[in-house]
Amino acid sequence: MKKRIFASIISLTVGGILLTLVLVSFVTYYGYFSEMKDSVKRESLYVAAALQNDSDYLDSLVLPDKDSRITLIEADGDVLYDSRKSAETMDNHLTRPEIVSAQNNGVGEATRFSDTFGENTYYYAVKLDDGRILRVSDTASNALSALLGNIPLLIPIFVFLEIAAVYIAQKLTNLIVAPVNNINLSDPLSNSVYDEFAPLLRKIDTQNNEIKYEIHKSQKQQKEFSSVNEKMNEGIIVLGEKGNVL
């Protein structure tokens, strides 16, 4: 019983720890991704405002490789400027969902997943007054990739929590089993133990009373037999069914 209780506690603890680590990783990722989307939207509005005042603003703009990507697209879908690639080598963007939405509604957004790199890229497009489309994008690892990437950091945490879980499980197991091991079977109703054991203890008490009654009855019969036997001068032979001496 003790081993089964200990194993059950450990299983539940390990499962709880793993589930918590996974959920925390996913919640953290989606929180980061949401903040990244807000940052992209703000940046697109800043750059769009600058372009409205200075059409050559992007020519003087220098962005580190790690920053978001800025693309300026003509109304017909041809790429005029891109902060990562040469505009001449890029395909027409007229059918991109965020571009279509920006042309129809003034703004558009889309998220695309890359199977090759395991990344999610968020695009936000804004339609300028002259009909051109400004698109800003940024990329983040998807939730699963982020979780796998955090495994080296999660392993020490998991090991620490598991050691703590084993220690706590041993203490809890001993606390659970101790009242059962200390049950006084001679006087079952005097035990202060779990409510679930009450029917069993009452049954044991009933059986104890029945046994005491049978013992008392047997002792009384033995005394009666001894009393009669002591007053007799003759001997008594007890025979079995087939005449054999018992």
Backbone as JSON, one array per atom type, in Angstrom:
{
  "sequence": "MKKRIFASIISLTVGGILLTLVLVSFVTYYGYFSEMKDSVKRESLYVAAALQNDSDYLDSLVLPDKDSRITLIEADGDVLYDSRKSAETMDNHLTRPEIVSAQNNGVGEATRFSDTFGENTYYYAVKLDDGRILRVSDTASNALSALLGNIPLLIPIFVFLEIAAVYIAQKLTNLIVAPVNNINLSDPLSNSVYDEFAPLLRKIDTQNNEIKYEIHKSQKQQKEFSSVNEKMNEGIIVLGEKGNVL",
  "N": [[0.83, -1.2, 0.0], [1.93, 1.22, 0.83], [3.92, 1.63, -1.1], [2.36, 1.88, -3.39], [0.9, 4.2, -2.85], [2.99, 6.05, -2.7], [4.02, 5.84, -5.31], [1.82, 6.76, -6.77], [1.59, 9.43, -5.9], [4.04, 10.45, -6.82], [3.73, 10.08, -9.59], [1.55, 11.77, -10.16], [2.71, 14.18, -9.39], [4.93, 14.45, -11.12], [3.59, 14.51, -13.58], [2.08, 16.85, -13.19], [4.14, 18.77, -12.94], [5.4, 18.64, -15.47], [3.23, 19.35, -17.13], [2.75, 21.92, -16.18], [5.18, 23.24, -16.84], [5.08, 23.09, -19.63], [2.7, 24.52, -20.19], [3.37, 27.03, -19.11], [5.47, 27.71, -20.8], [4.13, 27.92, -23.28], [2.26, 29.94, -22.72], [3.99, 32.04, -22.11], [5.25, 32.3, -24.58], [3.11, 33.07, -26.32], [2.42, 35.44, -25.09], [4.74, 36.92, -25.58], [4.66, 36.91, -28.39], [2.35, 38.37, -28.85], [3.09, 40.87, -27.85], [5.1, 41.43, -29.68], [3.59, 41.73, -32.03], [2.15, 44.06, -31.42], [4.3, 45.83, -31.29], [5.19, 45.79, -33.93], [2.97, 46.92, -35.23], [2.98, 49.52, -34.12], [5.45, 50.45, -35.06], [5.02, 50.4, -37.81], [3.12, 52.43, -38.1], [4.61, 54.65, -37.28], [6.64, 54.74, -39.26], [5.06, 55.01, -41.52], [3.93, 57.53, -41.09], [6.25, 59.06, -41.23], [6.94, 58.65, -43.91], [4.85, 59.92, -45.17], [5.51, 62.55, -44.89], [8.07, 62.63, -45.92], [9.02, 61.28, -48.76], [11.31, 59.95, -49.41], [12.25, 58.83, -47.15], [12.91, 56.2, -46.42], [15.26, 55.68, -47.75], [17.31, 56.72, -46.28], [17.15, 55.27, -44.04], [18.52, 53.07, -41.7], [18.68, 49.82, -40.66], [19.44, 47.38, -38.19], [20.2, 43.88, -38.73], [18.79, 42.29, -36.97], [16.47, 43.62, -36.41], [13.01, 44.5, -37.17], [11.44, 43.86, -40.37], [11.11, 45.96, -43.18], [9.01, 46.83, -45.84], [8.25, 48.41, -48.88], [5.62, 48.83, -51.07], [4.39, 49.1, -54.36], [1.27, 50.3, -55.73], [0.43, 48.49, -57.64], [1.53, 46.14, -56.79], [4.25, 45.69, -57.13], [7.48, 45.55, -55.67], [9.03, 48.21, -54.12], [10.9, 48.83, -52.2], [12.91, 47.1, -49.83], [14.04, 46.1, -46.68], [15.61, 43.92, -46.26], [16.12, 42.42, -48.57], [17.01, 42.72, -52.07], [14.94, 44.83, -53.92], [14.45, 44.37, -56.63], [14.67, 41.65, -57.01], [12.48, 40.48, -55.9], [9.21, 38.94, -55.74], [5.98, 39.85, -57.15], [3.69, 41.38, -54.95], [0.97, 41.63, -54.92], [-1.09, 39.83, -54.44], [-0.84, 39.06, -51.82], [-2.26, 38.36, -48.64], [-2.28, 40.37, -46.58], [-1.69, 42.64, -48.06], [-3.79, 42.84, -49.87], [-5.9, 43.26, -48.05], [-5.07, 45.7, -46.95], [-5.26, 47.41, -49.17], [-8.0, 47.4, -49.56], [-9.1, 48.08, -47.05], [-7.46, 49.86, -45.79], [-5.73, 49.08, -43.79], [-3.96, 46.01, -43.09], [-3.34, 42.65, -41.99], [-1.39, 39.66, -41.35], [-0.4, 36.34, -40.53], [2.17, 34.11, -41.06], [3.36, 30.78, -41.25], [6.46, 29.14, -41.16], [7.51, 26.12, -42.24], [10.06, 25.22, -42.74], [11.87, 26.7, -41.15], [10.59, 26.67, -38.75], [9.15, 28.89, -37.75], [7.1, 31.76, -36.95], [5.85, 34.39, -38.8], [4.86, 37.7, -38.58], [2.9, 40.01, -40.31], [2.21, 43.39, -41.02], [0.35, 45.73, -42.72], [0.05, 49.0, -44.15], [-1.87, 51.36, -45.85], [-0.74, 54.03, -47.78], [-1.24, 57.6, -48.39], [-0.68, 58.13, -51.06], [-1.29, 55.78, -52.33], [0.55, 53.75, -52.24], [1.81, 50.84, -50.46], [2.83, 50.26, -47.22], [4.63, 47.85, -45.53], [5.33, 46.18, -42.56], [7.18, 43.73, -40.85], [7.87, 41.02, -38.57], [9.64, 38.32, -37.04], [9.23, 35.33, -35.15], [10.11, 32.43, -33.27], [8.0, 29.54, -33.45], [5.54, 28.27, -31.06], [6.13, 25.59, -30.31], [8.78, 25.28, -31.17], [9.96, 27.22, -29.6], [9.53, 26.1, -27.09], [11.05, 23.72, -27.28], [13.52, 24.88, -27.62], [13.92, 25.92, -25.14], [14.41, 23.78, -23.54], [17.05, 23.06, -22.49], [17.18, 24.93, -20.41], [14.98, 24.24, -18.94], [15.42, 21.68, -17.97], [17.2, 21.62, -15.6], [15.44, 22.9, -13.81], [13.31, 21.1, -13.79], [14.57, 18.82, -12.7], [15.25, 19.74, -10.14], [12.68, 20.28, -9.1], [11.65, 17.71, -9.19], [13.22, 16.3, -7.35], [12.45, 17.63, -5.04], [9.79, 16.86, -5.12], [9.94, 14.08, -4.69], [10.9, 14.02, -2.05], [8.8, 15.32, -0.68], [6.73, 13.56, -1.34], [7.49, 11.23, 0.04], [7.25, 12.11, 2.68], [4.5, 12.71, 2.77], [3.43, 10.19, 2.22], [4.21, 8.72, 4.46], [2.77, 10.12, 6.42], [0.18, 9.55, 5.61], [0.02, 6.76, 5.84], [0.7, 6.22, 8.48], [-1.48, 6.52, 10.48], [-2.97, 4.25, 9.81], [-1.23, 2.13, 10.27], [-1.04, 2.29, 12.99], [-3.4, 1.46, 14.1], [-5.46, 0.3, 16.7], [-6.38, -2.82, 17.07], [-7.54, -4.23, 19.08], [-9.27, -2.59, 20.37], [-11.14, -1.26, 18.38], [-12.95, 0.92, 18.03], [-11.88, 2.98, 19.43], [-10.01, 4.23, 17.94], [-8.69, 7.05, 16.24], [-9.04, 7.7, 13.17], [-9.12, 7.76, 9.53], [-12.29, 8.67, 8.09], [-13.25, 6.91, 6.19], [-12.49, 4.44, 7.12], [-14.21, 3.79, 9.11], [-16.54, 1.98, 8.78], [-15.14, -0.48, 8.52], [-13.78, -0.63, 10.98], [-15.93, -0.74, 12.74], [-16.98, -3.21, 12.0], [-14.87, -4.91, 12.72], [-14.91, -4.5, 15.47], [-17.4, -5.6, 16.08], [-16.93, -8.29, 15.39], [-14.9, -8.84, 17.22], [-16.35, -8.7, 19.61], [-18.1, -10.85, 19.2], [-16.28, -12.94, 19.17], [-15.25, -12.76, 21.78], [-17.56, -13.39, 23.18], [-17.99, -16.06, 22.36], [-15.68, -17.24, 23.38], [-16.05, -16.78, 26.11], [-18.38, -18.27, 26.47], [-17.42, -20.85, 25.87], [-15.53, -21.17, 27.9], [-17.2, -21.16, 30.11], [-18.69, -23.51, 29.69], [-16.63, -25.33, 29.89], [-15.92, -25.04, 32.57], [-18.25, -25.98, 33.79], [-18.25, -28.64, 32.94], [-15.88, -29.5, 34.14], [-16.55, -29.2, 36.81], [-18.63, -31.1, 37.16], [-17.21, -33.41, 36.54], [-15.3, -33.57, 38.58], [-16.8, -34.34, 40.79], [-17.52, -36.91, 40.35], [-17.1, -40.4, 40.97], [-16.74, -42.5, 39.29], [-15.21, -43.29, 36.13], [-15.27, -41.72, 32.9], [-15.95, -42.66, 29.65], [-15.63, -41.61, 26.42], [-17.1, -42.31, 23.41], [-16.74, -42.67, 19.87], [-18.7, -42.46, 16.76], [-18.31, -44.92, 15.55], [-17.67, -46.53, 17.61], [-15.13, -46.22, 18.57], [-12.72, -45.21, 21.01], [-12.79, -41.99, 22.19]],
  "CA": [[0.0, 0.0, 0.0], [2.8, 2.39, 0.93], [4.58, 1.81, -2.39], [1.37, 2.34, -4.35], [0.61, 5.61, -2.54], [4.17, 6.82, -3.08], [4.08, 5.87, -6.78], [0.72, 7.6, -7.25], [1.94, 10.82, -5.64], [5.13, 10.82, -7.73], [3.18, 10.17, -10.95], [0.76, 13.0, -10.25], [3.61, 15.32, -9.28], [5.7, 14.56, -12.37], [2.66, 14.97, -14.61], [1.76, 18.25, -12.91], [5.31, 19.6, -13.24], [5.55, 18.7, -16.93], [2.13, 20.13, -17.69], [2.97, 23.33, -15.81], [6.28, 23.77, -17.64], [4.61, 23.25, -21.01], [1.73, 25.62, -20.23], [4.09, 28.29, -18.88], [6.22, 28.01, -22.03], [3.21, 28.36, -24.32], [1.7, 31.24, -22.33], [5.06, 33.02, -22.27], [5.46, 32.53, -26.01], [2.02, 33.85, -26.89], [2.54, 36.79, -24.56], [5.81, 37.57, -26.34], [4.23, 37.11, -29.77], [1.37, 39.46, -28.82], [3.86, 42.11, -27.7], [5.8, 41.66, -30.95], [2.6, 42.25, -32.97], [1.9, 45.46, -31.07], [5.48, 46.6, -31.66], [5.18, 45.92, -35.4], [1.91, 47.88, -35.58], [3.44, 50.86, -33.77], [6.53, 50.82, -35.97], [4.44, 50.68, -39.14], [2.46, 53.74, -38.05], [5.67, 55.66, -37.23], [7.29, 54.81, -40.57], [4.07, 55.54, -42.46], [3.84, 58.98, -40.85], [7.48, 59.67, -41.76], [6.87, 58.6, -45.37], [3.87, 60.9, -45.63], [6.21, 63.84, -44.92], [9.3, 62.52, -46.7], [8.88, 60.06, -49.58], [12.63, 59.3, -49.5], [12.66, 58.52, -45.77], [13.47, 54.84, -46.32], [16.61, 55.63, -48.31], [18.26, 57.08, -45.23], [16.88, 54.44, -42.86], [19.45, 51.95, -41.52], [18.16, 48.9, -39.64], [20.23, 46.17, -37.94], [19.57, 42.66, -39.24], [17.91, 41.66, -35.98], [15.24, 44.38, -36.28], [11.91, 44.11, -38.04], [11.65, 44.03, -41.81], [10.24, 46.98, -43.76], [8.84, 46.68, -47.28], [7.37, 49.4, -49.51], [5.05, 48.15, -52.24], [3.61, 49.95, -55.26], [-0.16, 49.95, -55.77], [0.25, 47.32, -58.52], [2.13, 44.98, -56.15], [5.7, 45.63, -57.3], [8.22, 45.96, -54.47], [9.89, 49.39, -54.34], [11.99, 48.85, -51.21], [12.87, 46.06, -48.8], [15.2, 46.28, -45.81], [16.38, 42.67, -46.16], [16.48, 41.91, -49.89], [16.95, 43.66, -53.18], [13.56, 44.92, -54.41], [14.35, 43.85, -57.99], [14.63, 40.17, -57.01], [11.3, 40.02, -55.16], [8.0, 38.71, -56.53], [4.88, 40.78, -57.0], [3.0, 41.14, -53.68], [-0.4, 42.09, -55.04], [-2.06, 38.84, -53.93], [-0.6, 38.73, -50.43], [-3.48, 38.69, -47.87], [-2.18, 41.65, -45.87], [-1.69, 43.71, -49.06], [-5.18, 42.93, -50.35], [-6.69, 43.87, -46.98], [-4.67, 47.1, -46.81], [-5.81, 48.14, -50.29], [-9.45, 47.51, -49.42], [-9.54, 48.6, -45.75], [-6.51, 50.83, -45.25], [-4.72, 48.31, -43.05], [-4.11, 44.56, -43.22], [-2.36, 41.88, -41.22], [-1.39, 38.23, -41.62], [0.66, 35.57, -39.88], [2.51, 32.94, -41.86], [4.23, 29.82, -40.57], [7.5, 28.54, -41.98], [7.85, 24.75, -41.85], [11.5, 25.03, -42.87], [12.59, 27.3, -40.02], [9.81, 26.56, -37.52], [8.95, 30.25, -37.27], [5.89, 32.5, -37.3], [6.14, 35.77, -39.21], [3.67, 38.56, -38.53], [2.95, 41.1, -41.27], [1.19, 44.45, -40.84], [0.45, 46.62, -43.87], [-0.7, 50.25, -44.06], [-1.99, 52.04, -47.15], [-0.38, 55.45, -47.7], [-2.14, 58.5, -49.13], [-0.4, 58.08, -52.49], [-1.68, 54.48, -52.86], [1.56, 52.73, -51.95], [1.57, 50.04, -49.25], [3.98, 50.03, -46.34], [4.46, 46.63, -44.74], [6.37, 45.9, -41.55], [7.04, 42.34, -40.37], [8.86, 40.52, -37.62], [9.57, 36.86, -36.97], [9.52, 34.68, -33.86], [9.96, 30.97, -33.3], [6.66, 29.11, -33.03], [5.46, 27.85, -29.66], [6.82, 24.32, -30.11], [10.22, 25.53, -31.31], [10.38, 27.96, -28.41], [9.56, 25.15, -25.98], [12.21, 22.85, -27.48], [14.72, 25.68, -27.41], [14.07, 26.19, -23.7], [14.64, 22.52, -22.83], [18.26, 23.11, -21.64], [16.88, 25.72, -19.21], [13.91, 23.6, -18.17], [15.89, 20.43, -17.37], [17.59, 21.81, -14.18], [14.24, 23.21, -13.03], [12.56, 19.85, -13.64], [15.31, 17.95, -11.78], [15.08, 20.3, -8.79], [11.29, 20.06, -8.67], [11.44, 16.27, -9.0], [13.84, 15.95, -6.06], [11.54, 18.15, -4.01], [8.57, 16.06, -5.16], [10.23, 12.8, -4.05], [10.97, 14.26, -0.6], [7.44, 15.6, -0.19], [5.94, 12.34, -1.49], [7.85, 10.33, 1.14], [6.64, 12.64, 3.9], [3.05, 12.54, 2.68], [3.13, 8.76, 2.3], [4.32, 8.33, 5.88], [1.65, 10.72, 7.15], [-1.06, 8.85, 5.23], [0.05, 5.37, 6.28], [0.91, 6.13, 9.94], [-2.7, 6.21, 11.24], [-3.41, 2.89, 9.51], [-0.31, 1.21, 10.95], [-1.19, 2.42, 14.44], [-4.75, 1.1, 14.52], [-5.57, -0.63, 17.82], [-7.39, -3.8, 16.69], [-8.22, -4.74, 20.27], [-10.36, -1.65, 20.67], [-11.22, -0.53, 17.11], [-13.73, 2.16, 18.08], [-11.12, 4.03, 20.12], [-9.04, 4.8, 17.0], [-9.02, 8.28, 15.52], [-8.46, 7.47, 11.85], [-9.94, 8.29, 8.43], [-13.72, 8.32, 8.13], [-13.48, 5.76, 5.3], [-12.2, 3.2, 7.84], [-15.21, 3.59, 10.17], [-17.27, 0.71, 8.63], [-14.25, -1.61, 8.8], [-13.52, -0.69, 12.42], [-17.15, -1.24, 13.39], [-17.08, -4.65, 11.72], [-13.86, -5.57, 13.56], [-15.4, -4.45, 16.85], [-18.48, -6.6, 16.19], [-16.3, -9.6, 15.38], [-14.21, -9.01, 18.5], [-17.36, -8.99, 20.62], [-18.58, -12.21, 18.97], [-15.21, -13.87, 19.6], [-15.23, -12.74, 23.25], [-18.74, -14.12, 23.64], [-17.75, -17.49, 22.15], [-14.65, -17.67, 24.35], [-16.7, -16.8, 27.43], [-19.3, -19.41, 26.46], [-16.61, -22.06, 25.92], [-14.95, -21.26, 29.25], [-18.29, -21.51, 31.03], [-18.98, -24.93, 29.49], [-15.49, -26.08, 30.41], [-16.03, -25.04, 34.03], [-19.36, -26.86, 34.15], [-17.8, -30.01, 32.72], [-14.89, -29.82, 35.17], [-17.25, -29.3, 38.09], [-19.31, -32.41, 37.18], [-16.2, -34.46, 36.49], [-14.62, -33.67, 39.87], [-17.69, -34.93, 41.77], [-17.84, -38.29, 39.97], [-16.12, -41.4, 41.34], [-16.52, -43.33, 38.13], [-14.6, -42.63, 34.97], [-16.12, -41.52, 31.73], [-15.33, -43.0, 28.35], [-16.37, -41.0, 25.31], [-16.95, -43.12, 22.2], [-17.14, -42.08, 18.6], [-19.82, -43.09, 16.09], [-17.96, -46.3, 15.21], [-17.3, -47.26, 18.84], [-13.75, -45.97, 18.95], [-12.58, -44.38, 22.19], [-12.32, -40.65, 21.96]],
  "C": [[0.87, 1.26, 0.0], [3.47, 2.69, -0.4], [3.6, 2.36, -3.42], [1.01, 3.81, -4.11], [1.77, 6.5, -3.0], [4.24, 6.96, -4.61], [3.0, 6.78, -7.35], [1.05, 9.08, -7.06], [3.02, 11.29, -6.59], [4.6, 11.0, -9.15], [2.39, 11.46, -11.14], [1.66, 14.23, -10.22], [4.39, 15.54, -10.57], [4.8, 15.08, -13.5], [2.31, 16.44, -14.43], [2.9, 19.19, -13.26], [5.48, 19.75, -14.75], [4.47, 19.55, -17.57], [2.32, 21.61, -17.39], [4.06, 23.96, -16.65], [5.84, 24.03, -19.08], [3.65, 24.44, -21.12], [2.42, 26.97, -20.04], [4.86, 28.7, -20.14], [5.31, 28.56, -23.11], [2.62, 29.73, -23.98], [2.74, 32.34, -22.5], [5.28, 33.35, -23.74], [4.37, 33.41, -26.6], [1.99, 35.27, -26.33], [3.6, 37.58, -25.31], [5.35, 37.87, -27.76], [3.22, 38.26, -29.85], [2.07, 40.81, -28.69], [4.58, 42.46, -28.99], [4.84, 42.24, -31.98], [2.3, 43.72, -32.69], [3.07, 46.35, -31.47], [5.53, 46.83, -33.16], [4.14, 46.94, -35.84], [2.37, 49.31, -35.3], [4.52, 51.34, -34.74], [5.99, 51.18, -37.35], [3.78, 52.05, -39.18], [3.49, 54.86, -38.02], [6.3, 55.85, -38.61], [6.33, 55.39, -41.61], [3.94, 57.05, -42.31], [5.07, 59.69, -41.4], [7.45, 59.7, -43.28], [5.88, 59.62, -45.93], [4.53, 62.28, -45.76], [7.44, 63.82, -45.8], [9.26, 61.2, -47.47], [10.19, 59.3, -49.69], [13.14, 58.88, -48.12], [13.37, 57.17, -45.66], [14.89, 54.76, -46.85], [17.67, 55.93, -47.26], [18.1, 56.22, -43.98], [17.83, 53.25, -42.83], [18.94, 51.09, -40.37], [19.13, 47.74, -39.44], [19.47, 44.94, -38.42], [18.57, 42.08, -38.27], [16.58, 42.39, -35.85], [14.19, 43.9, -37.27], [12.23, 44.45, -39.5], [10.63, 45.02, -42.36], [10.22, 46.81, -45.27], [7.87, 47.75, -47.78], [6.92, 48.84, -50.85], [4.22, 49.14, -53.04], [2.17, 49.46, -55.29], [-0.42, 48.73, -56.65], [0.92, 46.06, -57.97], [3.64, 44.86, -56.3], [6.39, 46.19, -56.06], [9.15, 47.1, -54.82], [11.1, 49.38, -53.41], [11.79, 47.69, -50.24], [14.17, 46.15, -48.0], [16.07, 45.04, -45.72], [16.89, 42.19, -47.52], [16.45, 43.04, -50.92], [15.55, 43.64, -53.76], [13.41, 44.31, -55.8], [14.2, 42.33, -58.03], [13.36, 39.61, -56.38], [10.08, 39.91, -56.06], [6.97, 39.81, -56.27], [4.06, 40.39, -55.76], [1.5, 41.46, -53.73], [-1.41, 41.14, -54.42], [-1.83, 38.46, -52.47], [-1.8, 39.19, -49.59], [-3.42, 40.05, -47.19], [-2.21, 42.84, -46.83], [-3.1, 43.92, -49.6], [-6.05, 43.64, -49.33], [-6.35, 45.35, -46.83], [-5.24, 47.94, -47.95], [-7.31, 48.37, -50.14], [-9.88, 48.25, -48.15], [-8.6, 49.64, -45.15], [-5.4, 50.18, -44.45], [-4.97, 46.83, -43.27], [-3.04, 43.86, -42.42], [-2.48, 40.41, -41.57], [-0.23, 37.6, -40.86], [0.92, 34.33, -40.71], [3.55, 32.09, -41.13], [5.21, 29.22, -41.55], [7.84, 27.15, -41.46], [9.36, 24.55, -41.83], [12.25, 25.51, -41.62], [11.83, 27.19, -38.7], [9.54, 27.92, -36.9], [7.59, 30.8, -37.71], [6.3, 33.93, -37.64], [4.85, 36.56, -39.25], [3.88, 39.75, -39.45], [1.84, 42.1, -40.96], [1.4, 45.48, -41.95], [-0.46, 47.84, -43.69], [-0.71, 50.92, -45.43], [-1.7, 53.53, -46.97], [-1.33, 56.29, -48.57], [-1.93, 58.42, -50.63], [-0.7, 56.72, -53.11], [-0.66, 53.38, -52.63], [1.23, 52.02, -50.63], [2.87, 49.88, -48.48], [3.7, 48.79, -45.5], [5.65, 46.44, -43.81], [6.13, 44.5, -41.02], [8.14, 42.02, -39.37], [8.61, 39.03, -37.43], [9.94, 36.36, -35.58], [9.36, 33.18, -34.03], [8.56, 30.6, -32.86], [6.71, 28.52, -31.63], [6.24, 26.57, -29.4], [8.33, 24.51, -30.19], [10.76, 26.27, -30.09], [10.49, 27.04, -27.21], [10.79, 24.24, -26.08], [13.51, 23.6, -27.24], [14.98, 25.96, -25.94], [14.37, 24.94, -22.88], [15.91, 22.55, -21.96], [18.04, 23.91, -20.36], [15.87, 25.03, -18.32], [14.39, 22.36, -17.44], [16.34, 20.63, -15.91], [16.39, 22.11, -13.29], [13.45, 21.94, -12.75], [13.24, 18.93, -12.63], [15.14, 18.43, -10.34], [13.68, 20.02, -8.26], [11.02, 18.58, -8.41], [12.05, 15.8, -7.69], [12.95, 16.41, -4.91], [10.27, 17.31, -3.94], [8.77, 14.71, -4.47], [10.26, 12.96, -2.52], [9.58, 14.48, -0.02], [6.57, 14.35, -0.26], [6.23, 11.35, -0.36], [7.19, 10.8, 2.44], [5.13, 12.43, 3.9], [2.64, 11.09, 2.83], [3.17, 8.29, 3.75], [3.16, 8.89, 6.71], [0.34, 10.0, 6.86], [-1.12, 7.46, 5.84], [0.11, 5.24, 7.8], [-0.37, 5.82, 10.71], [-3.19, 4.78, 11.01], [-2.54, 1.87, 10.25], [-0.51, 1.21, 12.46], [-2.59, 2.08, 14.94], [-4.7, 0.06, 15.65], [-6.71, -1.59, 17.52], [-8.13, -4.36, 17.9], [-9.4, -3.85, 20.66], [-10.55, -0.74, 19.46], [-11.9, 0.82, 17.21], [-13.0, 3.29, 18.78], [-10.14, 4.73, 19.18], [-9.59, 6.08, 16.37], [-8.33, 8.22, 14.16], [-9.43, 7.99, 10.8], [-11.38, 7.8, 8.5], [-14.02, 7.09, 7.27], [-13.25, 4.43, 6.0], [-13.26, 2.88, 8.89], [-16.0, 2.3, 9.99], [-16.41, -0.51, 8.96], [-14.0, -1.76, 10.3], [-14.75, -1.18, 13.18], [-17.32, -2.74, 13.19], [-16.09, -5.44, 12.58], [-14.32, -5.6, 15.01], [-16.51, -5.47, 17.07], [-17.9, -8.01, 16.24], [-15.57, -9.87, 16.69], [-15.19, -9.37, 19.61], [-17.9, -10.41, 20.47], [-17.55, -13.24, 19.44], [-15.14, -13.93, 21.12], [-16.4, -13.53, 23.82], [-18.54, -15.62, 23.49], [-16.72, -18.03, 23.12], [-15.26, -17.78, 25.74], [-17.64, -18.01, 27.54], [-18.53, -20.73, 26.59], [-16.0, -22.27, 27.31], [-16.0, -21.67, 30.27], [-18.63, -22.99, 30.92], [-17.86, -25.79, 30.05], [-15.54, -26.15, 31.94], [-17.14, -25.98, 34.49], [-18.94, -28.32, 34.01], [-16.81, -30.43, 33.8], [-15.55, -30.02, 36.53], [-17.95, -30.65, 38.22], [-18.3, -33.52, 37.27], [-15.52, -34.65, 37.84], [-15.47, -34.39, 40.92], [-18.04, -36.39, 41.45], [-16.7, -39.22, 40.39], [-15.77, -42.3, 40.15], [-15.84, -42.52, 37.03], [-15.6, -42.5, 33.84], [-15.33, -41.86, 30.48], [-16.23, -42.39, 27.27], [-16.05, -41.76, 24.04], [-17.38, -42.36, 20.97], [-18.28, -42.84, 17.97], [-19.55, -44.57, 15.79], [-17.47, -47.08, 16.43], [-15.87, -47.04, 19.25], [-13.72, -45.01, 20.12], [-12.01, -43.02, 21.83], [-11.57, -40.1, 23.16]]
}
